[in-house]
């Protein structure tokens, strides 16, 4: 081996520093990792807000179970807003869906029952998200509160039929 070749071998074994190609490869790998992890972090944040929305509906269910029966004109959104004046009062924050970040959002972001919940079956919806809570086009679905107290996250089935057939209304 010539002397010049021996110097190149020694440099490549760690004595010469980092080459431009190695830096470019490192930056490329870092970019790929960020591109893979970032969407997962965003989905995780959204998932957390959907879970908080479910918790709000469950809190509303517990509050309505302790409150006096509604009057005939207290269906729809009025069913939930009346609970902010009951004893103990429901927090007004429970009426706001955490997924919605708009400042001009309505005070109550959940639809209430379309008819007297006392007449509903356990699997009938008595409350659900507004169409705009979880999507801009109103087609993504949302959380549905059943009379049994179960909260279901639904894309189209129960949520769409609850709105379409008037089981939940404004």
KETORLUM-888929 format. One record per atom (N, C-alpha, C): residue number from 1; residue in three letters; atom name; x, y, z. Coordinates in steps of 0.1 Angstrom, whole numbers. Layout:
N
- NUM:ala:CA:X:Y:Z .
...
//
This chain:
170
- 1:unk:N:8:-12:0 .
- 1:unk:CA:0:0:0 .
- 1:unk:C:9:12:0 .
- 2:unk:N:5:22:-8 .
- 2:unk:CA:13:34:-9 .
- 2:unk:C:10:43:3 .
- 3:unk:N:18:52:6 .
- 3:unk:CA:17:61:18 .
- 3:unk:C:4:69:17 .
- 4:unk:N:1:74:5 .
- 4:unk:CA:-11:83:3 .
- 4:unk:C:-23:74:6 .
- 5:unk:N:-24:62:2 .
- 5:unk:CA:-36:53:5 .
- 5:unk:C:-37:50:20 .
- 6:unk:N:-26:49:27 .
- 6:unk:CA:-26:46:41 .
- 6:unk:C:-32:58:48 .
- 7:unk:N:-29:70:44 .
- 7:unk:CA:-34:82:50 .
- 7:unk:C:-49:83:48 .
- 8:unk:N:-54:80:37 .
- 8:unk:CA:-69:80:34 .
- 8:unk:C:-76:69:42 .
- 9:unk:N:-70:58:44 .
- 9:unk:CA:-76:47:52 .
- 9:unk:C:-77:52:67 .
- 10:unk:N:-67:58:72 .
- 10:unk:CA:-67:63:86 .
- 10:unk:C:-78:74:87 .
- 11:unk:N:-79:83:78 .
- 11:unk:CA:-89:93:78 .
- 11:unk:C:-103:87:79 .
- 12:unk:N:-105:77:71 .
- 12:unk:CA:-119:72:70 .
- 12:unk:C:-122:64:82 .
- 13:unk:N:-112:60:90 .
- 13:unk:CA:-115:53:103 .
- 13:unk:C:-117:62:115 .
- 14:unk:N:-118:75:112 .
- 14:unk:CA:-122:84:123 .
- 14:unk:C:-113:95:126 .
- 15:unk:N:-102:96:120 .
- 15:unk:CA:-93:107:123 .
- 15:unk:C:-95:120:115 .
- 16:unk:N:-104:119:105 .
- 16:unk:CA:-106:131:96 .
- 16:unk:C:-118:139:98 .
- 17:unk:N:-128:135:107 .
- 17:unk:CA:-140:143:109 .
- 17:unk:C:-152:137:100 .
- 18:unk:N:-162:145:99 .
- 18:unk:CA:-174:141:92 .
- 18:unk:C:-174:147:78 .
- 19:unk:N:-179:139:69 .
- 19:unk:CA:-179:143:55 .
- 19:unk:C:-193:150:52 .
- 20:unk:N:-194:157:42 .
- 20:unk:CA:-206:163:37 .
- 20:unk:C:-217:153:34 .
- 21:unk:N:-213:142:28 .
- 21:unk:CA:-222:131:25 .
- 21:unk:C:-228:125:38 .
- 22:unk:N:-220:124:48 .
- 22:unk:CA:-226:119:61 .
- 22:unk:C:-235:128:67 .
- 23:unk:N:-232:141:67 .
- 23:unk:CA:-242:151:72 .
- 23:unk:C:-255:151:64 .
- 24:unk:N:-254:150:51 .
- 24:unk:CA:-266:150:43 .
- 24:unk:C:-274:137:46 .
- 25:unk:N:-268:126:48 .
- 25:unk:CA:-275:113:51 .
- 25:unk:C:-282:115:65 .
- 26:unk:N:-275:121:74 .
- 26:unk:CA:-281:123:88 .
- 26:unk:C:-293:132:88 .
- 27:unk:N:-292:143:80 .
- 27:unk:CA:-303:152:79 .
- 27:unk:C:-315:145:72 .
- 28:unk:N:-312:138:62 .
- 28:unk:CA:-323:130:55 .
- 28:unk:C:-330:121:64 .
- 29:unk:N:-322:113:72 .
- 29:unk:CA:-328:103:81 .
- 29:unk:C:-336:111:92 .
- 30:unk:N:-331:122:97 .
- 30:unk:CA:-339:129:107 .
- 30:unk:C:-352:135:101 .
- 31:unk:N:-351:139:89 .
- 31:unk:CA:-364:144:82 .
- 31:unk:C:-374:133:80 .
- 32:unk:N:-369:121:77 .
- 32:unk:CA:-378:109:75 .
- 32:unk:C:-385:106:89 .
- 33:unk:N:-377:106:99 .
- 33:unk:CA:-382:103:113 .
- 33:unk:C:-393:113:117 .
- 34:unk:N:-390:126:115 .
- 34:unk:CA:-400:136:118 .
- 34:unk:C:-412:135:110 .
- 35:unk:N:-411:132:97 .
- 35:unk:CA:-422:130:88 .
- 35:unk:C:-431:119:93 .
- 36:unk:N:-425:108:99 .
- 36:unk:CA:-433:97:103 .
- 36:unk:C:-439:99:117 .
- 37:unk:N:-433:107:126 .
- 37:unk:CA:-437:109:139 .
- 37:unk:C:-447:120:141 .
- 38:unk:N:-446:131:133 .
- 38:unk:CA:-454:142:134 .
- 38:unk:C:-469:139:132 .
- 39:unk:N:-473:132:122 .
- 39:unk:CA:-488:129:121 .
- 39:unk:C:-493:121:133 .
- 40:unk:N:-485:112:138 .
- 40:unk:CA:-489:104:150 .
- 40:unk:C:-492:113:162 .
- 41:unk:N:-483:123:163 .
- 41:unk:CA:-485:133:175 .
- 41:unk:C:-497:141:173 .
- 42:unk:N:-500:145:161 .
- 42:unk:CA:-512:153:158 .
- 42:unk:C:-525:145:160 .
- 43:unk:N:-525:132:156 .
- 43:unk:CA:-536:123:158 .
- 43:unk:C:-538:121:173 .
- 44:unk:N:-527:119:180 .
- 44:unk:CA:-528:117:194 .
- 44:unk:C:-534:129:201 .
- 45:unk:N:-531:141:198 .
- 45:unk:CA:-537:153:204 .
- 45:unk:C:-552:153:201 .
- 46:unk:N:-556:151:188 .
- 46:unk:CA:-570:151:185 .
- 46:unk:C:-577:140:192 .
- 47:unk:N:-571:128:193 .
- 47:unk:CA:-578:117:200 .
- 47:unk:C:-580:121:215 .
- 48:unk:N:-571:128:221 .
- 48:unk:CA:-572:132:235 .
- 48:unk:C:-584:141:236 .
- 49:unk:N:-586:150:226 .
- 49:unk:CA:-598:159:227 .
- 49:unk:C:-611:152:225 .
- 50:unk:N:-611:142:216 .
- 50:unk:CA:-623:134:214 .
- 50:unk:C:-627:127:227 .
- 51:unk:N:-617:122:234 .
- 51:unk:CA:-619:115:247 .
- 51:unk:C:-625:125:257 .
- 52:unk:N:-620:137:257 .
- 52:unk:CA:-625:148:266 .
- 52:unk:C:-639:151:262 .
- 53:unk:N:-643:151:250 .
- 53:unk:CA:-656:153:245 .
- 53:unk:C:-665:142:250 .
- 54:unk:N:-661:130:250 .
- 54:unk:CA:-668:118:255 .
- 54:unk:C:-671:120:270 .
- 55:unk:N:-661:125:277 .
- 55:unk:CA:-662:127:291 .
- 55:unk:C:-672:138:294 .
- 56:unk:N:-673:149:286 .
- 56:unk:CA:-683:159:288 .
- 56:unk:C:-697:153:286 .
- 57:unk:N:-699:145:276 .
- 57:unk:CA:-712:139:275 .
- 57:unk:C:-716:130:287 .
- 58:unk:N:-706:123:292 .
- 58:unk:CA:-709:115:304 .
- 58:unk:C:-712:123:316 .
- 59:unk:N:-705:134:318 .
- 59:unk:CA:-708:144:329 .
- 59:unk:C:-722:149:327 .
- 60:unk:N:-726:152:315 .
- 60:unk:CA:-739:157:312 .
- 60:unk:C:-750:147:316 .
- 61:unk:N:-747:134:312 .
- 61:unk:CA:-756:123:315 .
- 61:unk:C:-758:122:331 .
- 62:unk:N:-747:123:338 .
- 62:unk:CA:-748:122:353 .
- 62:unk:C:-756:134:358 .
- 63:unk:N:-754:146:353 .
- 63:unk:CA:-761:157:358 .
- 63:unk:C:-776:156:355 .
- 64:unk:N:-780:151:343 .
- 64:unk:CA:-794:150:340 .
- 64:unk:C:-801:139:348 .
- 65:unk:N:-793:129:352 .
- 65:unk:CA:-799:119:361 .
- 65:unk:C:-803:124:374 .
- 66:unk:N:-796:134:379 .
- 66:unk:CA:-798:140:393 .
- 66:unk:C:-808:151:392 .
- 67:unk:N:-810:157:380 .
- 67:unk:CA:-819:169:379 .
- 67:unk:C:-833:165:378 .
- 68:unk:N:-842:175:381 .
- 68:unk:CA:-857:172:379 .
- 68:unk:C:-860:170:364 .
- 69:unk:N:-871:163:362 .
- 69:unk:CA:-875:161:348 .
- 69:unk:C:-877:174:341 .
- 70:unk:N:-874:173:328 .
- 70:unk:CA:-875:186:320 .
- 70:unk:C:-890:189:317 .
- 71:unk:N:-892:201:314 .
- 71:unk:CA:-905:205:309 .
- 71:unk:C:-906:202:294 .
- 72:unk:N:-918:203:289 .
- 72:unk:CA:-920:199:275 .
- 72:unk:C:-913:208:265 .
- 73:unk:N:-910:220:269 .
- 73:unk:CA:-903:229:260 .
- 73:unk:C:-888:228:262 .
- 74:unk:N:-883:219:270 .
- 74:unk:CA:-869:218:273 .
- 74:unk:C:-863:206:267 .
- 75:unk:N:-865:205:254 .
- 75:unk:CA:-858:194:246 .
- 75:unk:C:-848:200:237 .
- 76:unk:N:-840:192:231 .
- 76:unk:CA:-829:197:223 .
- 76:unk:C:-818:203:231 .
- 77:unk:N:-812:214:227 .
- 77:unk:CA:-801:220:234 .
- 77:unk:C:-806:225:247 .
- 78:unk:N:-818:230:248 .
- 78:unk:CA:-824:235:261 .
- 78:unk:C:-823:224:272 .
- 79:unk:N:-824:211:268 .
- 79:unk:CA:-823:200:278 .
- 79:unk:C:-810:201:285 .
- 80:unk:N:-799:204:278 .
- 80:unk:CA:-786:205:285 .
- 80:unk:C:-783:218:292 .
- 81:unk:N:-788:229:286 .
- 81:unk:CA:-785:242:292 .
- 81:unk:C:-793:244:305 .
- 82:unk:N:-804:238:306 .
- 82:unk:CA:-812:239:319 .
- 82:unk:C:-804:233:331 .
- 83:unk:N:-794:224:328 .
- 83:unk:CA:-787:218:338 .
- 83:unk:C:-776:227:344 .
- 84:unk:N:-773:238:337 .
- 84:unk:CA:-764:248:343 .
- 84:unk:C:-770:256:354 .
- 85:unk:N:-784:255:355 .
- 85:unk:CA:-791:263:365 .
- 85:unk:C:-797:254:376 .
- 86:unk:N:-794:240:375 .
- 86:unk:CA:-800:231:384 .
- 86:unk:C:-790:230:397 .
- 87:unk:N:-794:222:406 .
- 87:unk:CA:-786:221:418 .
- 87:unk:C:-782:206:420 .
- 88:unk:N:-769:203:420 .
- 88:unk:CA:-758:212:417 .
- 88:unk:C:-757:215:403 .
- 89:unk:N:-752:227:400 .
- 89:unk:CA:-752:231:386 .
- 89:unk:C:-741:224:377 .
- 90:unk:N:-745:222:365 .
- 90:unk:CA:-735:217:355 .
- 90:unk:C:-726:228:351 .
- 91:unk:N:-713:225:350 .
- 91:unk:CA:-704:235:345 .
- 91:unk:C:-706:239:331 .
- 92:unk:N:-706:252:327 .
- 92:unk:CA:-708:256:314 .
- 92:unk:C:-697:251:305 .
- 93:unk:N:-685:248:310 .
- 93:unk:CA:-674:242:302 .
- 93:unk:C:-678:228:297 .
- 94:unk:N:-686:221:305 .
- 94:unk:CA:-690:207:300 .
- 94:unk:C:-699:208:288 .
- 95:unk:N:-705:219:285 .
- 95:unk:CA:-713:221:273 .
- 95:unk:C:-705:224:260 .
- 96:unk:N:-692:226:262 .
- 96:unk:CA:-683:230:251 .
- 96:unk:C:-674:218:247 .
- 97:unk:N:-675:214:234 .
- 97:unk:CA:-667:203:229 .
- 97:unk:C:-652:208:227 .
- 98:unk:N:-643:201:234 .
- 98:unk:CA:-629:205:233 .
- 98:unk:C:-623:204:219 .
- 99:unk:N:-629:197:210 .
- 99:unk:CA:-623:196:196 .
- 99:unk:C:-625:209:189 .
- 100:unk:N:-636:217:193 .
- 100:unk:CA:-639:229:186 .
- 100:unk:C:-630:240:193 .
- 101:unk:N:-623:248:184 .
- 101:unk:CA:-614:258:190 .
- 101:unk:C:-619:272:185 .
- 102:unk:N:-630:273:179 .
- 102:unk:CA:-635:286:173 .
- 102:unk:C:-640:294:185 .
- 103:unk:N:-637:307:184 .
- 103:unk:CA:-641:316:195 .
- 103:unk:C:-656:320:194 .
- 104:unk:N:-662:319:182 .
- 104:unk:CA:-676:322:180 .
- 104:unk:C:-685:310:182 .
- 105:unk:N:-680:299:188 .
- 105:unk:CA:-688:287:189 .
- 105:unk:C:-700:289:198 .
- 106:unk:N:-711:282:196 .
- 106:unk:CA:-722:284:205 .
- 106:unk:C:-719:279:220 .
- 107:unk:N:-727:284:229 .
- 107:unk:CA:-725:281:243 .
- 107:unk:C:-727:266:246 .
- 108:unk:N:-736:260:239 .
- 108:unk:CA:-739:245:240 .
- 108:unk:C:-736:239:227 .
- 109:unk:N:-726:230:227 .
- 109:unk:CA:-722:224:214 .
- 109:unk:C:-727:209:213 .
- 110:unk:N:-737:206:220 .
- 110:unk:CA:-743:192:219 .
- 110:unk:C:-758:193:217 .
- 111:unk:N:-762:185:208 .
- 111:unk:CA:-777:183:206 .
- 111:unk:C:-783:176:217 .
- 112:unk:N:-795:179:220 .
- 112:unk:CA:-802:172:231 .
- 112:unk:C:-813:163:225 .
- 113:unk:N:-820:156:234 .
- 113:unk:CA:-830:147:229 .
- 113:unk:C:-841:153:221 .
- 114:unk:N:-846:146:211 .
- 114:unk:CA:-857:151:203 .
- 114:unk:C:-871:149:210 .
- 115:unk:N:-871:139:219 .
- 115:unk:CA:-883:136:226 .
- 115:unk:C:-880:133:241 .
- 116:unk:N:-890:131:249 .
- 116:unk:CA:-887:128:263 .
- 116:unk:C:-878:116:265 .
- 117:unk:N:-867:118:271 .
- 117:unk:CA:-857:106:273 .
- 117:unk:C:-863:95:282 .
- 118:unk:N:-873:98:290 .
- 118:unk:CA:-879:88:298 .
- 118:unk:C:-886:77:290 .
- 119:unk:N:-890:81:278 .
- 119:unk:CA:-897:71:269 .
- 119:unk:C:-887:64:260 .
- 120:unk:N:-875:68:260 .
- 120:unk:CA:-865:61:251 .
- 120:unk:C:-860:48:256 .
- 121:unk:N:-855:39:247 .
- 121:unk:CA:-849:27:251 .
- 121:unk:C:-835:30:255 .
- 122:unk:N:-828:20:262 .
- 122:unk:CA:-815:22:267 .
- 122:unk:C:-805:24:256 .
- 123:unk:N:-807:19:244 .
- 123:unk:CA:-797:21:232 .
- 123:unk:C:-801:33:224 .
- 124:unk:N:-811:41:227 .
- 124:unk:CA:-815:52:220 .
- 124:unk:C:-806:64:223 .
- 125:unk:N:-803:72:214 .
- 125:unk:CA:-794:84:216 .
- 125:unk:C:-803:95:223 .
- 126:unk:N:-797:102:233 .
- 126:unk:CA:-804:113:240 .
- 126:unk:C:-795:126:238 .
- 127:unk:N:-783:124:232 .
- 127:unk:CA:-775:136:230 .
- 127:unk:C:-763:132:221 .
- 128:unk:N:-758:142:214 .
- 128:unk:CA:-747:140:205 .
- 128:unk:C:-741:153:201 .
- 129:unk:N:-729:152:194 .
- 129:unk:CA:-722:163:189 .
- 129:unk:C:-730:170:179 .
- 130:unk:N:-728:184:178 .
- 130:unk:CA:-732:191:166 .
- 130:unk:C:-725:186:154 .
- 131:unk:N:-730:187:142 .
- 131:unk:CA:-724:183:130 .
- 131:unk:C:-710:189:128 .
- 132:unk:N:-708:201:132 .
- 132:unk:CA:-696:208:130 .
- 132:unk:C:-685:206:140 .
- 133:unk:N:-688:198:151 .
- 133:unk:CA:-679:197:162 .
- 133:unk:C:-666:189:158 .
- 134:unk:N:-668:179:150 .
- 134:unk:CA:-656:170:147 .
- 134:unk:C:-652:171:133 .
- 135:unk:N:-658:179:125 .
- 135:unk:CA:-654:180:111 .
- 135:unk:C:-660:193:105 .
- 136:unk:N:-653:198:95 .
- 136:unk:CA:-658:210:88 .
- 136:unk:C:-670:208:79 .
- 137:unk:N:-671:196:73 .
- 137:unk:CA:-682:193:64 .
- 137:unk:C:-694:187:71 .
- 138:unk:N:-693:183:84 .
- 138:unk:CA:-704:177:91 .
- 138:unk:C:-707:163:88 .
- 139:unk:N:-697:156:81 .
- 139:unk:CA:-699:142:77 .
- 139:unk:C:-690:133:84 .
- 140:unk:N:-682:137:93 .
- 140:unk:CA:-672:128:100 .
- 140:unk:C:-679:121:111 .
- 141:unk:N:-690:126:117 .
- 141:unk:CA:-696:120:128 .
- 141:unk:C:-692:126:141 .
- 142:unk:N:-694:119:152 .
- 142:unk:CA:-691:125:165 .
- 142:unk:C:-694:115:176 .
- 143:unk:N:-695:120:188 .
- 143:unk:CA:-698:112:200 .
- 143:unk:C:-714:112:201 .
- 144:unk:N:-719:101:206 .
- 144:unk:CA:-733:99:208 .
- 144:unk:C:-735:94:222 .
- 145:unk:N:-744:101:230 .
- 145:unk:CA:-747:97:243 .
- 145:unk:C:-760:89:243 .
- 146:unk:N:-760:76:247 .
- 146:unk:CA:-771:68:247 .
- 146:unk:C:-778:69:261 .
- 147:unk:N:-791:66:261 .
- 147:unk:CA:-799:67:274 .
- 147:unk:C:-793:59:285 .
- 148:unk:N:-786:48:281 .
- 148:unk:CA:-780:39:291 .
- 148:unk:C:-768:46:298 .
- 149:unk:N:-763:57:293 .
- 149:unk:CA:-752:64:298 .
- 149:unk:C:-739:61:290 .
- 150:unk:N:-740:52:281 .
- 150:unk:CA:-728:48:273 .
- 150:unk:C:-726:59:263 .
- 151:unk:N:-713:62:260 .
- 151:unk:CA:-709:72:250 .
- 151:unk:C:-702:65:239 .
- 152:unk:N:-707:66:227 .
- 152:unk:CA:-702:59:215 .
- 152:unk:C:-696:69:206 .
- 153:unk:N:-683:67:201 .
- 153:unk:CA:-678:75:190 .
- 153:unk:C:-681:68:177 .
- 154:unk:N:-688:76:169 .
- 154:unk:CA:-694:70:157 .
- 154:unk:C:-690:79:145 .
- 155:unk:N:-688:72:133 .
- 155:unk:CA:-685:80:121 .
- 155:unk:C:-697:83:113 .
- 156:unk:N:-706:74:112 .
- 156:unk:CA:-718:76:103 .
- 156:unk:C:-731:70:109 .
- 157:unk:N:-730:58:114 .
- 157:unk:CA:-742:50:118 .
- 157:unk:C:-751:56:128 .
- 158:unk:N:-748:55:140 .
- 158:unk:CA:-757:60:151 .
- 158:unk:C:-758:75:151 .
- 159:unk:N:-747:81:149 .
- 159:unk:CA:-746:96:149 .
- 159:unk:C:-755:102:138 .
- 160:unk:N:-753:97:126 .
- 160:unk:CA:-760:102:114 .
- 160:unk:C:-775:99:116 .
- 161:unk:N:-779:87:120 .
- 161:unk:CA:-793:84:122 .
- 161:unk:C:-800:92:133 .
- 162:unk:N:-792:95:144 .
- 162:unk:CA:-797:103:155 .
- 162:unk:C:-801:117:150 .
- 163:unk:N:-793:123:141 .
- 163:unk:CA:-796:136:136 .
- 163:unk:C:-806:135:125 .
- 164:unk:N:-805:126:116 .
- 164:unk:CA:-814:125:104 .
- 164:unk:C:-829:122:109 .
- 165:unk:N:-830:113:119 .
- 165:unk:CA:-844:110:123 .
- 165:unk:C:-849:118:135 .
- 166:unk:N:-841:128:139 .
- 166:unk:CA:-846:137:149 .
- 166:unk:C:-845:132:163 .
- 167:unk:N:-837:121:165 .
- 167:unk:CA:-835:116:179 .
- 167:unk:C:-827:126:187 .
- 168:unk:N:-818:134:181 .
- 168:unk:CA:-811:145:187 .
- 168:unk:C:-813:157:179 .
- 169:unk:N:-816:168:185 .
- 169:unk:CA:-819:181:178 .
- 169:unk:C:-814:193:186 .
- 170:unk:N:-815:204:178 .
- 170:unk:CA:-812:217:185 .
- 170:unk:C:-823:222:193 .
//
